Amino acid sequence: MPLVHYLYAAVQARIVELRTESDRGDSPVPTAIIIAGLAVMALTILGAAAAAVRGWDALIPGAGSNPASK
């Protein structure tokens, strides 16, 4: 029976400690905003790279024609 009392007291003490301890870390909202911002930046960089490749492709003579069809 003393073991049951000890475990009960230990659990009660831990519950009180968790309720009074207010520092639980950051909210997930700022993390989600940061991740969304990184995704937007990645898409912007991807779009800029695709535009650059299309621009270089336009400079190659005959790049739009298929040599196999001639």
N, C-alpha and C positions, 0 to 999 in steps of 0.2 A: 503494500500500500504506500510506503514512503516514496517509491519510484513514481507512482501515479501522481502524487502531490508535487513531486519535483518537476515532472514533465508539464503538469498543468501550470505551475508557477513560471516555468521557462517560456511556455507558449504565451502566457498572458503578458509577461515582460516584453517579449518580442513584438507583440501586437501594439502595446503602448508605445514602444520605441518607433515603430513604423508610422503610427498615427501622429506623433509629435515631430518627427523628422520631416521637414518640408522640402528639403533639397532632393528632388527626384530626377534631376537632369533637365535638358532642354526639351522644349515642346517639339513635336514632329513637324509642325507647320513651317518653321524657318528652314528645316532640312528639305522639305518638299519644294519650297520656293527656290532654294539653291540648286536643287537637281533640275527643276524646270528651266531655270536660267542657263544652266550648263547645256541642256538639250537644245535650247534655242540658239545658243552660240555655236554648237556643233553643226546644226542645220545651216546656219549662216555661212560657216566656213565651207561646208560641203557644197552649198550653192555657188559660192565664189570660185571654188576649185572647178566645178562643172562648167561655169561660164568661161573660165580661163582655158579649159581644154577645148570647148567649142570654138573659142576665138582662134586658138592655134590651129585647129582642124580647118577652119575657113581659110587659113593662109596657105595650105598645101594645095598645089594645083592638081585638079582631078580627084580630089578626095571624095567628092560626092558621087562619082561614077563607079560602077562595078566593072573591073577589068575582065571578069569572067563572061560578061554578057556581050562583049565585043567580038 
